[in-house]
Amino acid sequence: MASEASAKRIDMTQGSIWKCMISFAIPVFIGHLFQQLYNTADSIIVGNFVSKQALAAVSSSGNLIFMMTGFFMGLCMGAGVIISRYLGARDFDKMKRAIHTAVAFALCCGLALSVLGLWLAPKMLVLMNTPENVLPLSTTYFQIYFFGSFFSLTYNVCAGILQAVGDSKSPLRFLITASITNVVLDLLFVAVFNWGVAGAAVATVISQMISAVLGFRKLLKSEGYYQLHIKEIRFDFPLLKEILHQGIPSGVQNSIISIANVVVQSNINAFGDDAMAGCGSYAKVEGFIFLPIMAFSMSITTFIGQNLGAGNHERALKGSRFGILGSMLSAEVLGIILWFICPWVIPLFNNDPAVVEIGVNQMRTESIFFFALAFAHSVSAVMRGAGRAKMPMYTMLICWCLIRVTYITVAVQYFPVINTVYWAYPITWLLSCVVFLIYYLKADWIHTFDYR
């Protein structure tokens, strides 16, 4: 068991709130920046060295990939909440058992996801109205990608454990290494060996494997209360129940959002490969906007979990306010910048005029509403840290799934233009913000949290 002194060196329950949260968020931001860069590199390299059909196959993959992986990622988030809670409460014995349970569970889920993805992805592509000239390329990319999803999930649980105890720098180093590897292999497999979308997928799998190995190795070599011991990787069923209690709502939330987005993507696919490539290019650019939102969200959840676990209610409230405002401001500033520069950004993926026009139009429709996206995710992060993961799940189910799908189904029938599809996101972001704001202000989430 670690000493009290060793715990304080990664303690988020003391010191300046803004310094504590920013120092945690910056490495998360930089790490996911590199991850987004190598995801974007896939699309840029394929779009320039292969074809716009290949670009459509790769760049439109995000929604289906997240639909398949989102549930399992949510389970990993539940583990992080429980671990940060026991760290704040200084219950290192339960924290240690929770870590080993989380790793065991992630390894099993990773194997299941690999099998499920290989079997289900091709069928989903057909249901998503993927054009016939893109379908073979998409199928190849997805099957190879999901073969390596075991490594992706392994890395995510290792990174989640490290972030839950306040270490956001180690995952940064792992992502930088994986990102550089992916870009180099992309150029080698696609531009030199001419392997097309298969080369991009293989490069991604190898990069994910490297990040997983590095994350696992870090936990094995860590000293103290969060060190991983291979012989102790097993299920502690009471703690697994706690992890699932927190993780299942987050996983369901991810899944229902992804299902709605797959419906949106299906409507985009119906407009042809130009729409797939243009909207896919926009999605890669939007990923950069999501980076500060993700960084602040992870910082918020860890901060709230540790401080409520330690009984620091007022500090948790102040931290939530800072995190929400920081996330909204950074996302909106980046959105405004991209509104102006998107005519020069979208052609980096493919310079076909039709593709560029679609990507720019979507960017200029959605970018000014990124503050709403940030607010929704930030309040959701607060509630996860407070042990109220079901609240954001229900809100996302209604606003980001049911209303979004209903809007798409009805509106496209009356206004059959792709601009109709773009508005599905701002409308549902704003609706969810109203619900989150009311709950954040009215509910006593600080004093009545429940992890079990």
Secondary structure, DSSP 8 states (H G I E B T S, - for coil): ---HHHHHTT-SSSS-HHHHHHHHHHHHHHHHHHHHHHHHHHHHHHHHHT-HHHHHHHHT-HHHHHHHHHHHHHHHHHHHHHHHHHHHTT-HHHHHHHHHHHHHHHHHHHHHHHHHHHHHHHHHHHHTT--TTTHHHHHHHHHHHHHTHHHHHHHHHHHHHHHHTT--HHHHHHHHHHHHHHHHHHIIIIIIS--HHHHHHHHHHHHHHHHHHHHHHHHHH--STT---GGG-S--HHHHHHHHHHHHHHHHHHHHHHHHHHHHHHHHHTT-HHHHHHHHHHHHHHHHHHHHHHHHHHHHHHHHHHHHHTT-HHHHHHHHHHHHHHHHHHHHHHHHHHHHHHHHHGGGT---HHHHHHHHHHHHHHGGGHHHHHHHHHHHHHHHHTT-THHHHHHHIIIIIIIHHHHHHHHHHHS-SHHHHHTHHHHHHHHHHHHHHHHHHHS-TTTS----
